[in-house]
Amino acid sequence: MRKSLLLLAIAIVPALGQPYRAPRGPNGQPDLQGIWQAQTTASYDLQAHAASLGMPAGMGVVVGGEIPYTAEAAAKKQRNFQNRATANPNNKCFLPGVPRANYMPFPFQIFQTAKDVAILYEFVHAYRLIPLDGSKHPEDVDFWMGDSRGHWEGDTLVVDVGNNNDQTWLDASGDFHSEALHIVERYTRTGPDTIAYEATIEDPKVFTRPWKISLPLYRLPEKNLQLMEYDCYAYEEPSK
């Protein structure tokens, strides 16, 4: 009996120390499919913040805690914050842009094939198609959601996002960027219901150096779950 228990313990202990291995799709890539949602307050403010009217407190998701604005950009960020009730692009029903779309308080769904990854967002029908074929960003064009090109590094989906316009904010507190914004996202499945999400943000017109955000995404467990339609009516005329 003792020998059997010892052999069982020897078999179990190494397994407990093994890193999580994501399920695979038919092509052998890690399977990221499902409906996911962030549970942070990053959409309100990327940095640590106290609670205020309409904004819950949050620990922040910026690695290192600070966003490295230039002096001029920091002043503009403060003006954005003061005018956030009317200036926030999301309050005008504009597309949220990347990376903000991934940490808004709305779910999104990931689909994938061997050649592409698609992300559908509940908020205002936003979506992204991410080719995995090594193709380059188009030239002389910009998009509200940028242009995404992906590849796999081991078990991590790496997405390069360029061709962004300058009309979106990074959160509801006025953190902003210019048309020079460049983002590199990393999606790593860390458990049956979790993805580690990182985004490195670079914009030499606004920030003194590249900086990073990091947060978990959680799979929503409800049965028969599907994305609902969230339409926005910022300019709807009141009924008479």
KOLTI-32090 format. One line per 3 residues: for each residue x, z, y of N, C-alpha, C. Coordinates in nm, 2 decimals. Each point is the difference from the previous one (the first is absolute). Layout:
X/Z/Y/X/Z/Y/X/Z/Y  ...;
// end
This chain:
0.08/0.00/-0.12/-0.08/0.00/0.12/0.09/0.00/0.13  0.10/0.09/0.00/0.09/0.01/0.11/0.07/-0.14/0.02  0.04/-0.06/-0.11/0.07/-0.12/0.01/-0.09/-0.11/0.06;
-0.13/0.00/-0.04/-0.09/-0.10/0.06/-0.02/0.02/0.14  -0.02/0.12/0.05/-0.01/0.03/0.14/0.12/-0.04/0.08  0.12/0.03/-0.05/0.12/-0.04/0.06/0.01/-0.15/0.02;
-0.03/-0.08/-0.11/0.00/-0.14/0.01/-0.10/-0.05/0.10  -0.12/0.06/0.01/-0.10/-0.04/0.10/0.05/0.02/0.14  0.06/0.12/0.02/0.05/0.03/0.14/0.11/-0.10/0.04;
0.09/-0.03/-0.10/0.11/-0.10/0.03/-0.06/-0.14/0.04  -0.11/-0.03/-0.06/-0.07/-0.13/0.03/-0.07/0.00/0.13  -0.06/0.12/0.04/-0.08/0.00/0.12/0.09/0.02/0.13;
0.10/0.08/-0.01/0.08/0.03/0.12/0.06/-0.12/0.07  0.06/-0.09/-0.07/0.05/-0.12/0.07/-0.11/-0.09/0.06  -0.11/0.00/-0.06/-0.11/-0.08/0.05/-0.05/0.05/0.13;
0.00/0.14/0.02/-0.04/0.06/0.12/0.09/-0.04/0.12  0.12/-0.03/-0.03/0.09/-0.03/0.11/0.01/-0.15/0.03  -0.08/-0.08/-0.07/0.01/-0.15/0.02/-0.08/-0.04/0.13;
0.05/-0.09/0.08/-0.08/-0.05/0.11/-0.12/-0.07/-0.04  -0.10/0.00/0.09/-0.13/-0.07/-0.04/0.03/-0.15/-0.01  -0.06/-0.06/-0.10/0.01/-0.14/-0.02/-0.14/-0.06/0.01;
-0.02/-0.08/0.10/-0.13/-0.06/0.04/-0.05/-0.09/-0.11  -0.13/-0.01/-0.02/-0.05/-0.10/-0.10/0.04/-0.14/0.05  0.01/-0.09/-0.10/0.04/-0.14/0.03/-0.11/-0.09/-0.01;
0.00/-0.11/0.08/-0.09/-0.11/-0.01/0.05/-0.09/-0.10  -0.07/-0.11/-0.03/0.04/-0.10/-0.10/0.14/-0.06/0.03  0.04/0.00/0.13/0.13/-0.06/0.03/0.11/0.10/0.00;
-0.03/0.12/-0.03/0.10/0.11/-0.01/0.03/0.07/0.13  -0.07/-0.04/0.11/0.02/0.07/0.13/-0.08/0.13/0.00  0.04/0.10/0.07/-0.08/0.13/0.01/-0.14/-0.04/0.06;
-0.10/0.06/-0.06/-0.13/-0.02/0.04/-0.04/0.09/0.12  -0.02/-0.06/0.12/-0.04/0.08/0.12/-0.15/-0.02/0.03  -0.07/-0.06/-0.09/-0.14/-0.03/0.03/-0.09/0.12/0.00;
-0.10/0.00/0.08/-0.09/0.11/0.02/-0.05/0.01/0.14  -0.08/0.10/0.02/-0.05/0.03/0.14/0.07/0.13/0.04  0.07/-0.01/0.12/0.09/0.11/0.04/-0.04/0.04/0.14;
0.04/0.12/0.04/-0.02/0.05/0.13/0.10/0.11/0.04  0.05/0.00/0.12/0.09/0.10/0.05/-0.09/0.13/0.03  0.06/0.11/-0.01/-0.07/0.13/0.03/0.07/0.08/0.11;
0.08/-0.07/0.08/0.07/0.06/0.11/-0.08/-0.02/0.13  0.05/0.05/0.11/-0.06/-0.02/0.13/0.08/-0.10/0.08  0.08/-0.08/-0.07/0.09/-0.09/0.07/-0.07/-0.10/0.09;
-0.12/-0.04/-0.04/-0.07/-0.10/0.09/-0.03/0.06/0.13  -0.01/0.13/0.01/-0.03/0.07/0.13/0.14/0.01/0.08  0.10/0.04/-0.07/0.13/0.02/0.06/0.11/0.01/-0.11;
0.10/-0.09/0.01/0.10/-0.01/-0.10/0.09/0.13/0.00  0.01/0.06/0.11/0.09/0.12/0.01/-0.09/0.12/-0.02  0.07/0.12/-0.02/-0.07/0.12/-0.02/-0.08/0.04/0.13;
-0.12/0.04/-0.02/-0.09/0.03/0.12/-0.10/0.11/-0.03  -0.04/0.07/0.11/-0.10/0.10/-0.01/-0.14/-0.07/0.00  -0.10/0.08/-0.04/-0.14/-0.05/0.00/-0.04/-0.01/0.15;
-0.08/-0.10/0.02/-0.07/-0.01/0.13/-0.13/-0.07/-0.02  -0.08/-0.02/0.11/-0.13/-0.06/-0.02/0.01/-0.13/-0.07  -0.07/-0.01/-0.11/0.00/-0.13/-0.08/0.12/-0.03/-0.08;
0.10/0.10/0.00/0.12/-0.03/-0.07/0.04/0.13/-0.08  0.01/-0.01/-0.14/0.04/0.11/-0.08/0.15/0.02/0.01  0.05/0.12/-0.02/0.15/0.03/0.00/0.06/-0.08/-0.11;
0.13/-0.03/0.02/0.07/-0.06/-0.11/0.15/0.02/0.01  0.07/-0.01/-0.12/0.14/0.03/-0.01/0.09/-0.11/0.04  -0.06/-0.12/0.01/0.08/-0.12/0.04/0.06/-0.07/-0.12;
0.03/-0.13/0.01/0.06/-0.08/-0.11/0.12/-0.07/0.04  0.05/0.03/0.12/0.13/-0.07/0.05/0.12/0.08/-0.06  0.08/-0.08/-0.07/0.12/0.06/-0.06/0.09/0.05/0.11;
0.04/0.13/0.01/0.08/0.05/0.11/-0.08/0.06/0.11  -0.13/-0.04/0.00/-0.10/0.07/0.10/-0.01/-0.08/0.13  0.09/-0.07/0.05/-0.01/-0.06/0.13/0.00/-0.16/-0.01;
-0.07/-0.06/0.09/0.00/-0.14/0.02/0.10/-0.04/0.11  0.10/-0.08/-0.03/0.11/-0.02/0.10/-0.03/-0.10/0.10  -0.09/0.03/0.09/-0.04/-0.09/0.11/0.12/-0.01/0.10;
0.01/-0.12/0.07/0.08/-0.01/0.11/-0.07/0.08/0.12  0.07/0.03/0.10/-0.06/0.07/0.11/-0.12/-0.07/0.06  0.01/-0.13/0.02/-0.12/-0.07/0.06/-0.11/0.00/-0.10;
0.02/-0.02/-0.13/-0.11/-0.01/-0.09/-0.06/0.14/-0.02  0.08/0.11/0.01/-0.06/0.13/-0.01/-0.10/0.03/0.11  0.03/-0.05/0.12/-0.09/0.01/0.11/-0.13/-0.08/-0.02;
0.01/-0.12/-0.06/-0.12/-0.08/-0.03/-0.08/0.07/-0.11  0.07/0.06/-0.10/-0.08/0.07/-0.10/-0.08/0.12/0.06  0.05/0.07/0.10/-0.07/0.10/0.06/-0.12/-0.05/0.07;
0.01/-0.12/0.07/-0.11/-0.06/0.07/-0.11/-0.04/-0.11  0.05/-0.05/-0.11/-0.10/-0.04/-0.10/-0.07/0.12/-0.05  0.07/0.12/-0.02/-0.07/0.12/-0.05/-0.10/0.05/0.10;
0.03/-0.01/0.13/-0.10/0.05/0.10/-0.12/-0.09/0.01  0.02/-0.13/-0.04/-0.12/-0.09/0.01/-0.05/-0.04/-0.14  0.03/0.08/-0.10/-0.02/-0.04/-0.14/-0.15/-0.02/-0.03;
-0.09/0.07/0.07/-0.14/-0.01/-0.03/-0.05/-0.14/0.02  0.05/-0.07/0.10/-0.04/-0.14/0.02/0.10/-0.10/-0.04  0.13/0.04/0.00/0.11/-0.10/-0.03/0.03/-0.02/-0.14;
-0.04/0.09/-0.09/0.03/-0.01/-0.14/-0.06/-0.13/-0.06  0.08/-0.09/-0.05/-0.05/-0.13/-0.04/-0.11/0.01/-0.11  0.01/0.10/-0.09/-0.10/0.02/-0.10/-0.13/0.03/0.05;
-0.01/0.07/0.12/-0.13/0.03/0.06/-0.07/-0.13/0.06  0.08/-0.11/0.00/-0.05/-0.13/0.05/-0.03/-0.09/-0.12  0.01/0.06/-0.12/-0.03/-0.08/-0.12/0.11/-0.10/-0.04;
0.12/0.01/0.06/0.11/-0.09/-0.04/0.05/0.04/-0.14  0.06/-0.10/-0.06/0.07/0.03/-0.13/0.11/0.10/0.02  0.02/0.09/-0.09/0.09/0.11/0.02/0.15/-0.03/-0.01;
0.04/-0.11/-0.06/0.14/-0.03/-0.01/0.07/0.08/-0.11  0.12/-0.03/-0.03/0.09/0.07/-0.10/0.10/0.08/0.08  0.03/0.12/-0.04/-0.04/0.07/-0.12/-0.14/0.08/0.01;
-0.06/0.00/0.12/-0.11/0.09/0.03/-0.11/-0.02/-0.10  -0.03/-0.12/-0.05/-0.11/-0.02/-0.09/0.01/0.08/-0.13  0.13/0.04/-0.04/0.02/0.07/-0.12/-0.03/0.15/0.01;
-0.01/0.05/0.12/-0.03/0.15/0.01/-0.12/0.03/0.09  -0.08/-0.09/0.02/-0.13/0.03/0.06/-0.09/0.07/-0.09  -0.10/0.07/0.05/-0.09/0.08/-0.09/-0.10/-0.09/-0.07;
0.04/-0.11/-0.05/-0.08/-0.10/-0.08/0.08/-0.04/-0.12  -0.07/-0.03/-0.11/0.07/-0.04/-0.12/0.04/-0.15/0.01  0.09/-0.04/-0.09/0.04/-0.14/-0.01/0.03/-0.03/-0.15;
-0.01/-0.12/-0.04/0.01/-0.04/-0.14/0.12/-0.10/-0.02  0.08/0.03/-0.10/0.11/-0.09/-0.03/-0.03/-0.08/-0.13  0.02/-0.13/0.01/-0.01/-0.09/-0.11/0.14/-0.07/-0.02;
0.04/-0.03/-0.12/0.12/-0.07/-0.02/0.00/-0.10/-0.11  0.09/-0.10/0.01/0.03/-0.10/-0.10/0.15/-0.01/-0.01  0.05/-0.08/-0.08/0.14/-0.02/-0.01/0.06/-0.07/0.13;
-0.09/-0.07/0.07/0.05/-0.07/0.12/-0.04/0.06/0.13  -0.10/0.08/0.01/-0.05/0.06/0.12/-0.05/0.14/-0.01  0.00/0.07/0.11/-0.07/0.13/0.01/-0.10/-0.02/0.12;
-0.12/0.05/-0.02/-0.10/-0.01/0.10/-0.05/0.15/0.03  -0.01/0.03/0.13/-0.05/0.13/0.04/-0.13/-0.03/0.09  -0.11/0.06/-0.04/-0.13/-0.01/0.07/-0.03/0.14/0.06;
-0.03/0.00/0.13/-0.02/0.13/0.07/-0.15/0.01/0.03  -0.06/0.12/-0.01/-0.14/0.02/0.04/-0.02/-0.02/0.14  0.10/0.04/0.09/-0.02/0.00/0.14/0.00/-0.15/0.05;
-0.11/-0.04/0.06/-0.03/-0.13/0.06/0.05/-0.12/-0.08  -0.01/0.01/-0.13/0.03/-0.11/-0.09/0.14/-0.05/0.01  0.09/0.09/0.04/0.14/-0.04/0.00/0.06/-0.03/-0.14;
0.09/-0.09/0.00/0.07/-0.03/-0.13/0.14/-0.06/0.02  0.08/0.01/-0.11/0.13/-0.06/0.00/0.02/-0.07/-0.13  0.07/-0.11/0.00/0.04/-0.07/-0.12/0.15/0.00/0.01;
0.07/0.05/-0.11/0.14/0.02/0.00/0.06/-0.09/-0.11  0.06/-0.12/0.03/0.06/-0.08/-0.10/0.13/0.07/-0.05  0.03/-0.02/-0.13/0.12/0.05/-0.06/0.09/-0.11/-0.04;
-0.01/-0.12/0.06/0.08/-0.11/-0.04/0.13/-0.03/0.08  0.03/0.10/0.08/0.13/-0.02/0.08/-0.01/-0.08/0.12  -0.12/-0.04/0.04/-0.02/-0.09/0.12/0.02/0.08/0.12;
0.03/-0.07/0.11/0.03/0.06/0.13/-0.12/0.01/0.09  0.02/0.09/0.11/-0.11/0.01/0.10/-0.01/-0.14/0.07  -0.12/-0.03/0.04/-0.01/-0.12/0.09/0.06/0.03/0.14;
0.03/-0.11/0.07/0.07/0.02/0.13/-0.11/-0.02/0.12  0.03/0.07/0.11/-0.08/-0.03/0.12/-0.15/0.03/-0.02  -0.03/0.10/-0.07/-0.14/0.04/-0.01/-0.01/0.15/-0.03;
-0.11/0.06/0.05/-0.01/0.14/-0.03/-0.15/0.03/-0.04  -0.01/0.12/-0.07/-0.13/0.04/-0.06/-0.03/0.14/0.03  -0.13/0.04/0.01/-0.04/0.14/0.01/0.06/0.08/-0.11;
-0.01/-0.05/-0.12/0.05/0.07/-0.12/0.14/-0.04/-0.04  0.07/-0.07/0.08/0.13/-0.05/-0.03/0.00/-0.10/-0.12  0.12/-0.04/-0.04/0.01/-0.09/-0.11/0.09/0.08/-0.11;
-0.05/0.01/-0.12/0.06/0.09/-0.10/0.06/-0.09/-0.11  0.13/0.03/-0.04/0.07/-0.06/-0.11/0.06/0.11/-0.09  -0.03/-0.01/-0.13/0.04/0.11/-0.08/0.10/-0.04/-0.12;
0.06/0.10/-0.05/0.08/-0.01/-0.12/0.01/0.13/-0.07  0.04/0.00/-0.12/0.02/0.13/-0.08/0.14/0.04/0.00  0.03/0.13/0.02/0.13/0.06/-0.02/-0.02/0.11/-0.10;
0.02/-0.03/-0.13/-0.03/0.09/-0.11/-0.15/0.03/0.00  -0.04/0.12/0.01/-0.15/0.03/-0.01/-0.06/0.01/0.14  0.07/-0.04/0.10/-0.05/0.01/0.14/-0.03/-0.14/0.06;
-0.12/-0.01/0.05/-0.04/-0.12/0.07/0.05/0.01/0.15  0.08/-0.09/0.04/0.06/0.00/0.13/-0.07/-0.12/0.08  -0.05/0.03/0.12/-0.07/-0.09/0.07/0.06/-0.01/0.14;
0.04/-0.12/0.04/0.05/-0.03/0.13/-0.11/-0.05/0.09  -0.02/0.06/0.11/-0.12/-0.04/0.09/0.06/-0.04/0.13  -0.02/-0.13/0.03/0.05/-0.05/0.13/-0.12/-0.07/0.07;
0.03/-0.07/0.11/-0.10/-0.08/0.07/-0.12/0.09/0.05  0.03/0.12/0.05/-0.10/0.09/0.05/-0.03/-0.03/0.15  -0.12/0.01/0.04/-0.03/-0.01/0.14/0.03/0.14/0.06;
-0.02/0.02/0.14/0.03/0.12/0.06/-0.13/0.08/0.04  -0.11/-0.04/-0.06/-0.13/0.06/0.04/-0.05/0.12/-0.08  0.07/0.03/-0.11/-0.04/0.12/-0.08/0.08/0.12/0.04;
-0.06/0.12/-0.03/0.07/0.13/0.01/0.04/0.05/-0.14  0.09/0.09/0.00/0.04/0.06/-0.13/-0.09/0.12/-0.04  -0.07/0.05/0.10/-0.09/0.12/-0.02/-0.09/0.01/0.12;
-0.09/0.10/0.00/-0.10/0.01/0.10/0.06/0.08/0.12  0.12/0.04/0.00/0.06/0.08/0.11/0.09/-0.09/0.09  -0.01/-0.13/-0.02/0.07/-0.09/0.09/0.14/-0.04/-0.04;
0.04/0.03/-0.12/0.13/-0.05/-0.05/-0.01/-0.15/-0.02  0.09/-0.08/0.06/-0.02/-0.14/0.01/0.13/-0.08/-0.04  -0.01/-0.13/0.01/0.12/-0.09/-0.03/-0.02/-0.12/0.08;
0.10/-0.09/-0.01/0.00/-0.13/0.07/-0.02/-0.11/-0.11  0.01/-0.12/0.05/-0.01/-0.11/-0.10/0.12/-0.02/-0.08  0.11/0.08/0.03/0.12/0.00/-0.08/0.00/0.09/-0.12;
-0.12/0.06/-0.03/-0.01/0.10/-0.11/0.03/-0.07/-0.13  0.08/0.07/-0.08/0.03/-0.04/-0.13/-0.01/0.12/-0.10  -0.07/-0.02/-0.11/-0.03/0.12/-0.09/0.05/-0.04/-0.14;
0.06/0.10/-0.07/0.03/-0.02/-0.14/-0.08/0.11/-0.07  -0.09/-0.03/-0.08/-0.08/0.10/-0.08/0.05/0.01/-0.14  -0.02/0.12/-0.06/0.04/0.02/-0.14/-0.12/0.08/-0.06;
-0.05/-0.06/-0.11/-0.11/0.06/-0.08/0.06/0.03/-0.14  0.00/0.13/-0.04/0.05/0.05/-0.13/-0.10/0.08/-0.06  -0.04/-0.04/-0.12/-0.10/0.08/-0.08/0.07/0.13/-0.05;
-0.05/0.12/0.04/0.07/0.12/-0.04/-0.08/0.08/-0.10  -0.12/-0.04/-0.03/-0.09/0.07/-0.10/-0.12/-0.08/-0.02  -0.09/0.05/-0.10/-0.12/-0.08/-0.03/-0.08/-0.03/0.12;
0.00/0.09/0.10/-0.09/-0.01/0.12/0.07/0.01/0.13  0.13/-0.03/0.00/0.08/0.01/0.13/0.10/-0.11/0.02  0.01/-0.05/0.12/0.10/-0.09/0.04/0.08/0.06/0.12;
0.13/0.00/-0.01/0.08/0.04/0.11/0.02/-0.12/0.09  -0.05/0.01/0.13/0.01/-0.10/0.10/0.10/0.03/0.10  0.09/-0.10/0.03/0.10/0.02/0.11/-0.01/-0.13/0.08;
0.02/0.02/0.13/0.02/-0.12/0.09/0.11/0.03/0.10  0.09/-0.09/0.00/0.11/0.00/0.10/-0.04/-0.09/0.12  0.00/0.05/0.12/-0.05/-0.06/0.12/0.12/-0.03/0.09;
0.01/-0.13/0.04/0.10/-0.04/0.09/-0.06/-0.09/0.11  0.04/0.04/0.13/-0.04/-0.08/0.11/0.09/0.03/0.12  0.10/-0.08/0.02/0.11/0.03/0.10/-0.05/0.00/0.14;
-0.12/-0.06/0.02/-0.06/0.01/0.14/-0.06/0.13/0.03  -0.03/0.08/-0.10/-0.08/0.13/0.02/0.08/0.12/-0.05  0.08/-0.02/-0.11/0.06/0.12/-0.07/0.16/-0.02/0.01;
0.06/0.11/0.00/0.15/0.00/0.01/0.07/-0.03/-0.13  -0.08/0.02/-0.11/0.06/-0.03/-0.13/-0.12/-0.01/-0.10  0.02/-0.05/-0.12/-0.11/0.00/-0.10/-0.03/0.14/-0.04;
-0.13/0.02/-0.04/-0.04/0.13/-0.05/-0.10/-0.02/-0.11  -0.04/0.11/-0.06/-0.08/-0.01/-0.13/-0.11/0.10/0.00  -0.11/-0.04/-0.06/-0.11/0.09/-0.04/-0.01/0.00/-0.15;
-0.05/0.11/-0.05/-0.01/0.02/-0.15/-0.12/0.09/-0.02  -0.09/-0.05/-0.10/-0.12/0.08/-0.03/-0.05/-0.05/-0.14  -0.08/0.09/-0.06/-0.06/-0.05/-0.13/-0.13/-0.07/0.02;
-0.03/-0.09/-0.09/-0.13/-0.06/-0.01/-0.07/0.05/-0.13  -0.13/0.03/0.00/-0.07/0.05/-0.12/-0.10/-0.09/-0.05  -0.01/-0.02/-0.13/-0.10/-0.08/-0.06/-0.14/0.08/0.01;
-0.10/-0.07/0.04/-0.13/0.06/0.00/-0.06/0.00/-0.14  -0.05/0.12/-0.04/-0.04/0.01/-0.15/-0.15/-0.03/-0.03  -0.08/-0.03/0.10/-0.14/-0.01/-0.03/-0.03/-0.12/-0.09;
-0.10/0.02/-0.09/-0.04/-0.10/-0.09/-0.07/-0.12/0.08  0.02/-0.12/-0.05/-0.06/-0.12/0.06/0.03/-0.01/0.15  0.11/0.05/0.04/0.03/-0.01/0.14/0.03/-0.14/0.05;
-0.04/-0.03/0.12/0.03/-0.13/0.06/0.01/0.02/0.15  0.07/-0.09/0.07/0.01/0.01/0.14/-0.13/-0.03/0.06  -0.04/0.07/0.10/-0.12/-0.02/0.08/0.04/-0.09/0.12;
-0.10/-0.04/0.07/0.02/-0.08/0.13/0.00/0.09/0.11  0.11/0.00/0.08/0.00/0.08/0.13/0.01/-0.10/0.11  -0.11/-0.04/0.06/0.00/-0.08/0.11/0.01/0.08/0.13;
0.05/-0.06/0.11/0.02/0.08/0.12/-0.09/-0.06/0.11  -0.05/0.08/0.08/-0.10/-0.04/0.10/0.04/0.05/0.14  0.12/-0.01/0.04/0.05/0.05/0.13/-0.08/-0.07/0.11;
-0.03/-0.13/-0.02/-0.07/-0.07/0.12/-0.14/-0.03/-0.03  -0.06/0.07/-0.09/-0.14/-0.02/-0.03/-0.09/0.06/0.12  -0.09/-0.08/0.04/-0.09/0.04/0.11/-0.10/0.10/-0.05;
-0.03/0.11/0.08/-0.10/0.10/-0.05/-0.13/-0.07/-0.01  -0.08/0.05/-0.09/-0.14/-0.06/-0.02/-0.09/0.05/0.12  -0.09/-0.09/0.03/-0.09/0.03/0.12/-0.13/0.07/-0.06;
// end
